[in-house]
Amino acid sequence: MMNIRTRLTYQFAILVTLILLVFSLGVYFFSKLYLEKRFYKRLQDRAITTTTLLFDLQQTDTTVLRLIETAERRLLLNESISVYNERTHEILFATNPANTKFHEQFIPRLDSTLQTLYLNQGDHQLVAIRLTGGNSSNWVIASGIDEVGQEALIDLKKILSIMILAAILLLGISGWFFADRALAPMSGIIRQVNAIFPSNVERRVLHPNRSDEIGLLVTTFNQLLDRIEQALNTQKMFIANVSHELKNPLTKINSQIDVALIQQREPEAYERTLQSLQEDTRSLVQLTNALLDLANSSIRTDTMPFVPVRMDELLWEAKTQLQAWHNDYTIQLTFPDFPDDEEALITSGNRAALQVLLMNLMDNACKFSPDHTANVAFRAVARTIQIAVSNEGPPIAKADLAHIFQPFFRGNATARSSRGHGVGLAVVAQVTQLHKGTITVQSDHKGTIFTLTLFRA
C-alpha cells in the first residue's frame, strides 16, 4: 500500500501530464492545420500566377515556363501545375510533364459546382481552381510537397516530446515536495497524539489553522478526546464511589462480627447484632442491584431485546412490587383522559428495563416525600405516552438539577435527608436514552415532578 504522500505525487503528476498532453496535441494539431492552410495558399498563388501568364498574356509555352520559374525563385518540392480543359478532356499545359499522370487521377474527383478544390494524397497537397471564360472551362491544378512544413512539424513534435518529459520529471519532484509540505502538519499531529496517555488525557492536539480541513480534523479529534476524558473521569468516579459505598457496609459487618466474637453475650445481644447485620446486608444488596441495573442500562440498544409493552399494566406491576419491598410507601396512580384505543398504551421497549425505570422514579419520589407518598399520572398524548411522578418533598436546589442524572451524584440536601447511593436516577436517564425518550424534572416549594415521555409503538 502506497502512503498518502506517494499517492498525491502520482495523482498530481498524472493529472498535469494529461493536461500537458492535451495541450501539446492541440498545439501540434492547430500548427499542422496552419501549415497546411499556408501551403494551400502558396499553391493557390502559384496556380493564379500560371493562369494569368497563360491566359491573360497569351504567351507561348516556353515563355510561360520561363516566366513562371522566375516568378518564384524558391520552387516547391515536386511542384507541378497543369491546366485541364473540361470540353476536350485534355491537359492543355503542364509545368512538369512527368507529373501529368499524377494529376490525371484527380480529374474524376473534380466537381464543376465548386470554384476551388483542396485535396490530399500522401505527402502531396493539391489545389484545383475552375476558370470559366467564353465557351471554355478549364481547371488549373497545382500540387506539391510542403517539405518546410513537414520539417517544422517534426521539429515541433520533438520539442513537445522533450518538454513533456522534462515536465513529468519536474512534476514528480515538485509534487513530492509539495505533498510533503501539505502533509507536514499530519506528522506533527501524529507526534502529539502519540504523546497522549491516560495520565495526561487532558492534553489536546494543537494546530495553527482551525479553519482548514486538517484543522477541522483536529477539532473533531479534540472533541473525541473530550468524550474520552469525560468517560475516564466517570469511570474513576464510578470506581471511587463504588469502593466507598461497598467499604462502609462491609466494614460495619466485619466490625460487628468482631465485637460479637470477643466474648459470649446474651441471646438478645446476638439478636440485635444479627438485625444490624441484616440491615447492612440489605443495603449492600440494594447497592449491588443498583449497580447491576446501571450496567444493564448501558448496554447498546441493538443487543437489548425490544418488544411491545403495555405501559399502564407495567406501571401497576412496578407499583405492586415496590410496595411489597417497602410497606411504608404509598403510591397513588391516576389515569386522566384514559384512551379508548388500546394501541395508544403500547410502546416498543425492553420490559425489564422499563420496569426498573418506573420503580426507581417512584422509589425516588417516596424516599424524599415527608409521608413517603408518590403521585403518578398516566397520559396518552398524540403519539406519545407521558408518565408524571411527583411528590411534595423539599425542592431540589437549582445548582443540583443539572447533575441529578449523573451516577453517584447526591446533593447536600438529599444526602442529609435520606440514605441512598445516587444511582437510581442515573439508571432512569440511561434507560430513557436507550428507548429514545425524554425525562424532565421541575422542582419548587410545592414539590418535585419527573415527567417521562416515550413514543408509542
DOLO-446724 format. One record per residue (C-alpha): residue in three letters; chain; y, x, z. Coordinates in steps of 0.2 Angstrom, whole numbers, plus 5000, padded with zeros to 4 digits. Each point is the difference from the previous one (the first is absolute). Layout:
+------+-------+------+------+------+
: rest : kette :    Y :    X :    Z :
+------+-------+------+------+------+
:  ALA :     A :    Y :    X :    Z :
...
+------+-------+------+------+------+
***
This chain:
+------+-------+------+------+------+
: rest : kette :    Y :    X :    Z :
+------+-------+------+------+------+
:  MET :     A : 5000 : 5000 : 5000 :
:  MET :     A : 5017 : 5007 : 4995 :
:  ASN :     A : 5014 : 5000 : 5013 :
:  ILE :     A : 5016 : 4990 : 4997 :
:  ARG :     A : 5010 : 5015 : 4995 :
:  THR :     A : 4988 : 5004 : 4986 :
:  ARG :     A : 4999 : 4982 : 4994 :
:  LEU :     A : 5019 : 4999 : 5000 :
:  THR :     A : 5001 : 5016 : 4990 :
:  TYR :     A : 4987 : 4994 : 4987 :
:  GLN :     A : 5008 : 4983 : 4999 :
:  PHE :     A : 5018 : 5007 : 4998 :
:  ALA :     A : 4994 : 5012 : 4987 :
:  ILE :     A : 4990 : 4988 : 4990 :
:  LEU :     A : 5014 : 4987 : 5000 :
:  VAL :     A : 5013 : 5012 : 4994 :
:  THR :     A : 4988 : 5008 : 4987 :
:  LEU :     A : 4997 : 4983 : 4992 :
:  ILE :     A : 5019 : 4997 : 5000 :
:  LEU :     A : 5002 : 5017 : 4991 :
:  LEU :     A : 4986 : 4996 : 4988 :
:  VAL :     A : 5008 : 4983 : 4995 :
:  PHE :     A : 5017 : 5008 : 4999 :
:  SER :     A : 4993 : 5015 : 4989 :
:  LEU :     A : 4990 : 4988 : 4989 :
:  GLY :     A : 5016 : 4990 : 4997 :
:  VAL :     A : 5010 : 5016 : 4996 :
:  TYR :     A : 4987 : 5006 : 4988 :
:  PHE :     A : 4998 : 4982 : 4992 :
:  PHE :     A : 5019 : 4997 : 4997 :
:  SER :     A : 5002 : 5018 : 4994 :
:  LYS :     A : 4987 : 4998 : 4987 :
:  LEU :     A : 5008 : 4983 : 4995 :
:  TYR :     A : 5017 : 5009 : 4998 :
:  LEU :     A : 4993 : 5015 : 4990 :
:  GLU :     A : 4990 : 4988 : 4989 :
:  LYS :     A : 5016 : 4989 : 4997 :
:  ARG :     A : 5010 : 5016 : 4997 :
:  PHE :     A : 4988 : 5006 : 4987 :
:  TYR :     A : 4999 : 4983 : 4991 :
:  LYS :     A : 5019 : 5001 : 4999 :
:  ARG :     A : 4999 : 5017 : 4992 :
:  LEU :     A : 4987 : 4994 : 4988 :
:  GLN :     A : 5011 : 4985 : 4996 :
:  ASP :     A : 5015 : 5011 : 4997 :
:  ARG :     A : 4989 : 5011 : 4988 :
:  ALA :     A : 4994 : 4984 : 4991 :
:  ILE :     A : 5018 : 4994 : 4998 :
:  THR :     A : 5006 : 5017 : 4994 :
:  THR :     A : 4986 : 5000 : 4987 :
:  THR :     A : 5004 : 4982 : 4995 :
:  THR :     A : 5019 : 5004 : 4997 :
:  LEU :     A : 4996 : 5016 : 4990 :
:  LEU :     A : 4987 : 4992 : 4990 :
:  PHE :     A : 5007 : 4983 : 4996 :
:  ASP :     A : 5019 : 5001 : 5002 :
:  LEU :     A : 5003 : 5017 : 4992 :
:  GLN :     A : 4986 : 4998 : 4987 :
:  GLN :     A : 4996 : 5018 : 5000 :
:  THR :     A : 4984 : 5008 : 4992 :
:  ASP :     A : 4985 : 5004 : 5011 :
:  THR :     A : 5003 : 5018 : 5001 :
:  THR :     A : 5018 : 4997 : 5005 :
:  VAL :     A : 4995 : 4987 : 5013 :
:  LEU :     A : 4988 : 5012 : 5007 :
:  ARG :     A : 5012 : 5014 : 5002 :
:  LEU :     A : 5013 : 4989 : 5007 :
:  ILE :     A : 4988 : 4993 : 5013 :
:  GLU :     A : 4994 : 5017 : 5005 :
:  THR :     A : 5018 : 5006 : 5003 :
:  ALA :     A : 5005 : 4983 : 5009 :
:  GLU :     A : 4990 : 5005 : 5015 :
:  ARG :     A : 4997 : 5019 : 5002 :
:  ARG :     A : 4987 : 4997 : 5014 :
:  LEU :     A : 4986 : 4991 : 4992 :
:  LEU :     A : 4988 : 4989 : 5010 :
:  LEU :     A : 4982 : 5005 : 5001 :
:  ASN :     A : 4989 : 4993 : 4986 :
:  GLU :     A : 5015 : 4990 : 4995 :
:  SER :     A : 4997 : 4989 : 4985 :
:  ILE :     A : 5011 : 4987 : 4991 :
:  SER :     A : 4994 : 4988 : 4987 :
:  VAL :     A : 5007 : 4985 : 4990 :
:  TYR :     A : 4989 : 4986 : 4996 :
:  ASN :     A : 5004 : 4986 : 4987 :
:  GLU :     A : 4993 : 4983 : 5005 :
:  ARG :     A : 5000 : 4994 : 4982 :
:  THR :     A : 4991 : 5014 : 4991 :
:  HIS :     A : 4990 : 5005 : 5016 :
:  GLU :     A : 5004 : 5018 : 4996 :
:  ILE :     A : 5007 : 5015 : 5010 :
:  LEU :     A : 5016 : 5003 : 4991 :
:  PHE :     A : 5005 : 5016 : 5010 :
:  ALA :     A : 4992 : 5011 : 5013 :
:  THR :     A : 5007 : 5016 : 5008 :
:  ASN :     A : 4983 : 5006 : 5004 :
:  PRO :     A : 4988 : 4994 : 4987 :
:  ALA :     A : 4985 : 5006 : 5010 :
:  ASN :     A : 5004 : 4987 : 5013 :
:  THR :     A : 5001 : 4986 : 4987 :
:  LYS :     A : 4982 : 4994 : 5004 :
:  PHE :     A : 5004 : 5000 : 5019 :
:  HIS :     A : 5015 : 4988 : 4996 :
:  GLU :     A : 4989 : 4989 : 4989 :
:  GLN :     A : 4989 : 4995 : 5014 :
:  PHE :     A : 5015 : 4992 : 5009 :
:  ILE :     A : 5005 : 4989 : 4984 :
:  PRO :     A : 4988 : 4986 : 5005 :
:  ARG :     A : 5009 : 4999 : 5017 :
:  LEU :     A : 5017 : 4998 : 4992 :
:  ASP :     A : 5008 : 4983 : 5005 :
:  SER :     A : 5013 : 4993 : 4987 :
:  THR :     A : 5007 : 4989 : 5014 :
:  LEU :     A : 5006 : 5015 : 5010 :
:  GLN :     A : 5014 : 5012 : 4996 :
:  THR :     A : 4994 : 5015 : 5010 :
:  LEU :     A : 4982 : 5004 : 5005 :
:  TYR :     A : 4995 : 5013 : 5013 :
:  LEU :     A : 4982 : 5006 : 5000 :
:  ASN :     A : 4989 : 5013 : 5009 :
:  GLN :     A : 4984 : 5009 : 4995 :
:  GLY :     A : 4994 : 5015 : 5010 :
:  ASP :     A : 5015 : 5013 : 5002 :
:  HIS :     A : 5009 : 4992 : 4985 :
:  GLN :     A : 5014 : 4988 : 5002 :
:  LEU :     A : 5006 : 4990 : 4985 :
:  VAL :     A : 5015 : 4989 : 4996 :
:  ALA :     A : 5000 : 4989 : 4985 :
:  ILE :     A : 5017 : 4992 : 4994 :
:  ARG :     A : 5000 : 4986 : 4987 :
:  LEU :     A : 5014 : 5001 : 4987 :
:  THR :     A : 5004 : 4986 : 4988 :
:  GLY :     A : 5012 : 5001 : 4985 :
:  GLY :     A : 5000 : 4990 : 4984 :
:  ASN :     A : 4982 : 4996 : 4995 :
:  SER :     A : 4992 : 5014 : 5009 :
:  SER :     A : 4994 : 5002 : 5018 :
:  ASN :     A : 4996 : 5017 : 5006 :
:  TRP :     A : 4993 : 5007 : 5017 :
:  VAL :     A : 5006 : 5017 : 5006 :
:  ILE :     A : 4986 : 5007 : 5011 :
:  ALA :     A : 5004 : 5015 : 5011 :
:  SER :     A : 4987 : 5009 : 5011 :
:  GLY :     A : 4999 : 5015 : 5010 :
:  ILE :     A : 4994 : 5008 : 5017 :
:  ASP :     A : 5011 : 5002 : 5014 :
:  GLU :     A : 4995 : 5017 : 5005 :
:  VAL :     A : 5015 : 5003 : 5011 :
:  GLY :     A : 4997 : 4983 : 5009 :
:  GLN :     A : 4982 : 5004 : 5003 :
:  GLU :     A : 5004 : 5017 : 5007 :
:  ALA :     A : 5013 : 4992 : 5012 :
:  LEU :     A : 4987 : 4987 : 5006 :
:  ILE :     A : 4988 : 5014 : 5003 :
:  ASP :     A : 5012 : 5010 : 5010 :
:  LEU :     A : 5006 : 4984 : 5009 :
:  LYS :     A : 4982 : 4997 : 5005 :
:  LYS :     A : 4997 : 5017 : 5007 :
:  ILE :     A : 5017 : 4999 : 5010 :
:  LEU :     A : 4995 : 4983 : 5007 :
:  SER :     A : 4982 : 5006 : 5004 :
:  ILE :     A : 5007 : 5016 : 5009 :
:  MET :     A : 5013 : 4990 : 5009 :
:  ILE :     A : 4987 : 4987 : 5006 :
:  LEU :     A : 4989 : 5014 : 5007 :
:  ALA :     A : 5014 : 5008 : 5009 :
:  ALA :     A : 5005 : 4983 : 5007 :
:  ILE :     A : 4983 : 4997 : 5006 :
:  LEU :     A : 5000 : 5017 : 5009 :
:  LEU :     A : 5017 : 4997 : 5008 :
:  LEU :     A : 4995 : 4982 : 5004 :
:  GLY :     A : 4985 : 5006 : 5010 :
:  ILE :     A : 5010 : 5013 : 5009 :
:  SER :     A : 5015 : 4989 : 5004 :
:  GLY :     A : 4988 : 4985 : 5004 :
:  TRP :     A : 4990 : 5010 : 5013 :
:  PHE :     A : 5017 : 5006 : 5007 :
:  PHE :     A : 5008 : 4983 : 5001 :
:  ALA :     A : 4984 : 4992 : 5007 :
:  ASP :     A : 4999 : 5012 : 5014 :
:  ARG :     A : 5019 : 4996 : 5004 :
:  ALA :     A : 4996 : 4982 : 4999 :
:  LEU :     A : 4985 : 5001 : 5012 :
:  ALA :     A : 5007 : 5013 : 5012 :
:  PRO :     A : 5005 : 4986 : 5012 :
:  MET :     A : 4982 : 4994 : 5001 :
:  SER :     A : 4995 : 5017 : 5006 :
:  GLY :     A : 5013 : 4999 : 5014 :
:  ILE :     A : 4994 : 4983 : 5004 :
:  ILE :     A : 4982 : 5006 : 5001 :
:  ARG :     A : 5004 : 5014 : 5012 :
:  GLN :     A : 5010 : 4987 : 5011 :
:  VAL :     A : 4985 : 4988 : 5000 :
:  ASN :     A : 4988 : 5013 : 5004 :
:  ALA :     A : 5010 : 5005 : 5015 :
:  ILE :     A : 4999 : 4982 : 5008 :
:  PHE :     A : 4987 : 4998 : 5013 :
:  PRO :     A : 4997 : 4987 : 5014 :
:  SER :     A : 5009 : 5011 : 5012 :
:  ASN :     A : 5016 : 4999 : 4989 :
:  VAL :     A : 4998 : 4984 : 4991 :
:  GLU :     A : 5018 : 4996 : 5003 :
:  ARG :     A : 5005 : 5013 : 4987 :
:  ARG :     A : 5005 : 4993 : 4983 :
:  VAL :     A : 5000 : 5007 : 4982 :
:  LEU :     A : 5017 : 5005 : 4994 :
:  HIS :     A : 5007 : 4999 : 4982 :
:  PRO :     A : 5018 : 5003 : 4995 :
:  ASN :     A : 5001 : 4986 : 4987 :
:  ARG :     A : 4993 : 4983 : 5006 :
:  SER :     A : 5005 : 4991 : 4985 :
:  ASP :     A : 4988 : 5008 : 4987 :
:  GLU :     A : 4982 : 4996 : 4998 :
:  ILE :     A : 4994 : 5015 : 5012 :
:  GLY :     A : 5013 : 4993 : 5012 :
:  LEU :     A : 4993 : 4983 : 4999 :
:  LEU :     A : 4982 : 5007 : 5003 :
:  VAL :     A : 5006 : 5010 : 5015 :
:  THR :     A : 5008 : 4984 : 5007 :
:  THR :     A : 4984 : 4991 : 4998 :
:  PHE :     A : 4990 : 5014 : 5008 :
:  ASN :     A : 5012 : 5000 : 5015 :
:  GLN :     A : 4998 : 4981 : 5002 :
:  LEU :     A : 4981 : 5004 : 5000 :
:  LEU :     A : 5003 : 5013 : 5013 :
:  ASP :     A : 5010 : 4987 : 5010 :
:  ARG :     A : 4985 : 4988 : 5000 :
:  ILE :     A : 4988 : 5014 : 5005 :
:  GLU :     A : 5011 : 5006 : 5014 :
:  GLN :     A : 5002 : 4982 : 5006 :
:  ALA :     A : 4981 : 4998 : 4999 :
:  LEU :     A : 4997 : 5016 : 5010 :
:  ASN :     A : 5012 : 4995 : 5013 :
:  THR :     A : 4992 : 4983 : 5001 :
:  GLN :     A : 4983 : 5009 : 5002 :
:  LYS :     A : 5007 : 5012 : 5013 :
:  MET :     A : 5007 : 4985 : 5010 :
:  PHE :     A : 4984 : 4990 : 4997 :
:  ILE :     A : 4990 : 5014 : 5008 :
:  ALA :     A : 5012 : 5003 : 5014 :
:  ASN :     A : 5001 : 4982 : 5005 :
:  VAL :     A : 4981 : 4997 : 4998 :
:  SER :     A : 4997 : 5015 : 5011 :
:  HIS :     A : 5012 : 4994 : 5013 :
:  GLU :     A : 4994 : 4982 : 4999 :
:  LEU :     A : 4982 : 5006 : 5002 :
:  LYS :     A : 5003 : 5013 : 5013 :
:  ASN :     A : 5008 : 4987 : 5013 :
:  PRO :     A : 4985 : 4988 : 5001 :
:  LEU :     A : 4987 : 5014 : 4999 :
:  THR :     A : 5009 : 5010 : 5014 :
:  LYS :     A : 5001 : 4985 : 5011 :
:  ILE :     A : 4982 : 4996 : 4997 :
:  ASN :     A : 4995 : 5018 : 5004 :
:  SER :     A : 5011 : 5001 : 5016 :
:  GLN :     A : 4993 : 4983 : 5007 :
:  ILE :     A : 4982 : 5006 : 4997 :
:  ASP :     A : 5004 : 5016 : 5009 :
:  VAL :     A : 5008 : 4991 : 5015 :
:  ALA :     A : 4986 : 4988 : 5001 :
:  LEU :     A : 4987 : 5014 : 5001 :
:  ILE :     A : 5009 : 5011 : 5013 :
:  GLN :     A : 4992 : 4989 : 5014 :
:  GLN :     A : 4990 : 4985 : 5003 :
:  ARG :     A : 5011 : 4984 : 5001 :
:  GLU :     A : 4998 : 4982 : 5004 :
:  PRO :     A : 4994 : 4988 : 4986 :
:  GLU :     A : 5017 : 4992 : 4999 :
:  ALA :     A : 5008 : 5017 : 4996 :
:  TYR :     A : 4987 : 5003 : 4986 :
:  GLU :     A : 5004 : 4983 : 4993 :
:  ARG :     A : 5018 : 5003 : 4999 :
:  THR :     A : 4997 : 5017 : 4992 :
:  LEU :     A : 4989 : 4991 : 4987 :
:  GLN :     A : 5013 : 4987 : 4997 :
:  SER :     A : 5013 : 5013 : 4997 :
:  LEU :     A : 4988 : 5010 : 4988 :
:  GLN :     A : 4996 : 4983 : 4991 :
:  GLU :     A : 5019 : 4998 : 4997 :
:  ASP :     A : 5003 : 5017 : 4994 :
:  THR :     A : 4984 : 4999 : 4989 :
:  ARG :     A : 5007 : 4984 : 4993 :
:  SER :     A : 5017 : 5008 : 4996 :
:  LEU :     A : 4990 : 5014 : 4992 :
:  VAL :     A : 4990 : 4988 : 4989 :
:  GLN :     A : 5016 : 4991 : 4995 :
:  LEU :     A : 5008 : 5016 : 4995 :
:  THR :     A : 4985 : 5005 : 4990 :
:  ASN :     A : 4999 : 4984 : 4991 :
:  ALA :     A : 5018 : 5001 : 4996 :
:  LEU :     A : 4998 : 5017 : 4993 :
:  LEU :     A : 4985 : 4994 : 4989 :
:  ASP :     A : 5011 : 4985 : 4994 :
:  LEU :     A : 5014 : 5012 : 4995 :
:  ALA :     A : 4988 : 5011 : 4991 :
:  ASN :     A : 4992 : 4985 : 4991 :
:  SER :     A : 5017 : 4994 : 4995 :
:  SER :     A : 5004 : 5016 : 4991 :
:  ILE :     A : 4985 : 4998 : 4988 :
:  ARG :     A : 5005 : 4998 : 4982 :
:  THR :     A : 5000 : 4983 : 4993 :
:  ASP :     A : 4988 : 5003 : 4986 :
:  THR :     A : 4987 : 5005 : 5014 :
:  MET :     A : 5003 : 4985 : 5011 :
:  PRO :     A : 4991 : 4984 : 4994 :
:  PHE :     A : 5012 : 4985 : 4997 :
:  VAL :     A : 4994 : 4982 : 5000 :
:  PRO :     A : 5009 : 4983 : 5001 :
:  VAL :     A : 5005 : 4997 : 5018 :
:  ARG :     A : 5006 : 4983 : 5007 :
:  MET :     A : 5014 : 5006 : 5012 :
:  ASP :     A : 5001 : 4984 : 5011 :
:  GLU :     A : 4982 : 5002 : 5004 :
:  LEU :     A : 5002 : 5018 : 5003 :
:  LEU :     A : 5015 : 4997 : 5011 :
:  TRP :     A : 4989 : 4989 : 5012 :
:  GLU :     A : 4986 : 5012 : 5001 :
:  ALA :     A : 5012 : 5014 : 5004 :
:  LYS :     A : 5008 : 4989 : 5014 :
:  THR :     A : 4983 : 4995 : 5007 :
:  GLN :     A : 4994 : 5018 : 5001 :
:  LEU :     A : 5016 : 5007 : 5007 :
:  GLN :     A : 5000 : 4987 : 5014 :
:  ALA :     A : 4982 : 5004 : 5004 :
:  TRP :     A : 5005 : 5018 : 5004 :
:  HIS :     A : 5016 : 4995 : 5009 :
:  ASN :     A : 4998 : 4984 : 5011 :
:  ASP :     A : 5019 : 5001 : 5005 :
:  TYR :     A : 5006 : 4999 : 4981 :
:  THR :     A : 5007 : 4983 : 4993 :
:  ILE :     A : 5001 : 4999 : 4982 :
:  GLN :     A : 5008 : 4984 : 4992 :
:  LEU :     A : 4997 : 4997 : 4982 :
:  THR :     A : 5010 : 4989 : 4989 :
:  PHE :     A : 4998 : 4995 : 4982 :
:  PRO :     A : 5017 : 4992 : 4994 :
:  ASP :     A : 4999 : 4994 : 4982 :
:  PHE :     A : 4982 : 5002 : 4999 :
:  PRO :     A : 4995 : 5000 : 4981 :
:  ASP :     A : 4988 : 4987 : 4992 :
:  ASP :     A : 4994 : 5013 : 4988 :
:  GLU :     A : 4986 : 5010 : 5008 :
:  GLU :     A : 5004 : 5015 : 4987 :
:  ALA :     A : 5017 : 5002 : 5008 :
:  LEU :     A : 4991 : 5006 : 5016 :
:  ILE :     A : 4990 : 5014 : 4992 :
:  THR :     A : 5005 : 5018 : 4997 :
:  SER :     A : 4990 : 5015 : 4993 :
:  GLY :     A : 4996 : 5013 : 5013 :
:  ASN :     A : 4988 : 5008 : 5012 :
:  ARG :     A : 4996 : 4988 : 5013 :
:  ALA :     A : 4996 : 5012 : 5014 :
:  ALA :     A : 5016 : 5009 : 4997 :
:  LEU :     A : 5011 : 4984 : 5000 :
:  GLN :     A : 4992 : 4994 : 5016 :
:  VAL :     A : 5004 : 5017 : 5009 :
:  LEU :     A : 5018 : 4998 : 4993 :
:  LEU :     A : 5002 : 4982 : 5007 :
:  MET :     A : 4992 : 5005 : 5017 :
:  ASN :     A : 5012 : 5015 : 5002 :
:  LEU :     A : 5015 : 4989 : 4996 :
:  MET :     A : 4995 : 4987 : 5012 :
:  ASP :     A : 4995 : 5013 : 5013 :
:  ASN :     A : 5017 : 5008 : 4998 :
:  ALA :     A : 5009 : 4984 : 5003 :
:  CYS :     A : 4990 : 4995 : 5015 :
:  LYS :     A : 5001 : 5017 : 5008 :
:  PHE :     A : 5019 : 5001 : 5000 :
:  SER :     A : 5003 : 4981 : 5004 :
:  PRO :     A : 5004 : 4996 : 5019 :
:  ASP :     A : 4987 : 4986 : 5000 :
:  HIS :     A : 4988 : 5009 : 4987 :
:  THR :     A : 5003 : 4986 : 4987 :
:  ALA :     A : 5001 : 5002 : 4982 :
:  ASN :     A : 5006 : 4987 : 4987 :
:  VAL :     A : 4992 : 5001 : 4983 :
:  ALA :     A : 5007 : 4990 : 4985 :
:  PHE :     A : 4990 : 4998 : 4984 :
:  ARG :     A : 5009 : 4996 : 4984 :
:  ALA :     A : 4995 : 4999 : 4981 :
:  VAL :     A : 5016 : 5003 : 4990 :
:  ALA :     A : 5000 : 5001 : 4981 :
:  ARG :     A : 4987 : 5013 : 4996 :
:  THR :     A : 5000 : 5008 : 5017 :
:  ILE :     A : 4992 : 4998 : 5017 :
:  GLN :     A : 5012 : 5003 : 5015 :
:  ILE :     A : 4994 : 5003 : 5018 :
:  ALA :     A : 5014 : 5001 : 5013 :
:  VAL :     A : 4995 : 5007 : 5017 :
:  SER :     A : 5013 : 4999 : 5014 :
:  ASN :     A : 5002 : 5001 : 5018 :
:  GLU :     A : 5015 : 4999 : 5013 :
:  GLY :     A : 4998 : 5017 : 5007 :
:  PRO :     A : 5014 : 5013 : 5001 :
:  PRO :     A : 5008 : 5006 : 4984 :
:  ILE :     A : 4995 : 5015 : 4991 :
:  ALA :     A : 5014 : 5013 : 5000 :
:  LYS :     A : 5009 : 5002 : 4983 :
:  ALA :     A : 4996 : 5019 : 5000 :
:  ASP :     A : 4982 : 4996 : 5002 :
:  LEU :     A : 4998 : 4987 : 4986 :
:  ALA :     A : 4999 : 5013 : 4986 :
:  HIS :     A : 4986 : 5009 : 5009 :
:  ILE :     A : 4989 : 4987 : 5008 :
:  PHE :     A : 4987 : 5000 : 4985 :
:  GLN :     A : 4997 : 5019 : 5002 :
:  PRO :     A : 4984 : 5006 : 5009 :
:  PHE :     A : 5002 : 5003 : 5019 :
:  PHE :     A : 5018 : 4995 : 5000 :
:  ARG :     A : 5005 : 4991 : 5016 :
:  GLY :     A : 5018 : 4996 : 5005 :
:  ASN :     A : 5006 : 5004 : 5017 :
:  ALA :     A : 5001 : 4981 : 5005 :
:  THR :     A : 4982 : 4997 : 4994 :
:  ALA :     A : 4993 : 5015 : 5007 :
:  ARG :     A : 5006 : 4995 : 5018 :
:  SER :     A : 4996 : 4982 : 4998 :
:  SER :     A : 4982 : 5000 : 4993 :
:  ARG :     A : 4985 : 5011 : 4998 :
:  GLY :     A : 4995 : 5005 : 4983 :
:  HIS :     A : 4998 : 5014 : 4987 :
:  GLY :     A : 5012 : 4996 : 4986 :
:  VAL :     A : 4987 : 4997 : 4987 :
:  GLY :     A : 4999 : 4981 : 4998 :
:  LEU :     A : 5015 : 4998 : 4989 :
:  ALA :     A : 4996 : 5016 : 4990 :
:  VAL :     A : 4984 : 4991 : 4995 :
:  VAL :     A : 5009 : 4984 : 4996 :
:  ALA :     A : 5012 : 5010 : 4988 :
:  GLN :     A : 4985 : 5009 : 4992 :
:  VAL :     A : 4990 : 4984 : 4997 :
:  THR :     A : 5015 : 4991 : 4993 :
:  GLN :     A : 5004 : 5014 : 4988 :
:  LEU :     A : 4982 : 5000 : 4994 :
:  HIS :     A : 5001 : 4981 : 4996 :
:  LYS :     A : 5017 : 5003 : 4991 :
:  GLY :     A : 5008 : 4989 : 5013 :
:  THR :     A : 5016 : 5002 : 5011 :
:  ILE :     A : 5003 : 5000 : 5018 :
:  THR :     A : 5017 : 4997 : 5008 :
:  VAL :     A : 5006 : 5000 : 5018 :
:  GLN :     A : 5016 : 4991 : 5008 :
:  SER :     A : 5004 : 5003 : 5018 :
:  ASP :     A : 5014 : 4993 : 5011 :
:  HIS :     A : 5003 : 4993 : 5017 :
:  LYS :     A : 4990 : 4985 : 4995 :
:  GLY :     A : 4984 : 5009 : 4996 :
:  THR :     A : 4991 : 5010 : 4987 :
:  ILE :     A : 4993 : 4993 : 4983 :
:  PHE :     A : 4988 : 5009 : 4989 :
:  THR :     A : 4998 : 4992 : 4983 :
:  LEU :     A : 4985 : 5004 : 4989 :
:  THR :     A : 5001 : 4995 : 4981 :
:  LEU :     A : 4984 : 5001 : 4989 :
:  PHE :     A : 4998 : 4995 : 4982 :
:  ARG :     A : 4988 : 4986 : 4996 :
:  ALA :     A : 4984 : 5004 : 4991 :
+------+-------+------+------+------+
***
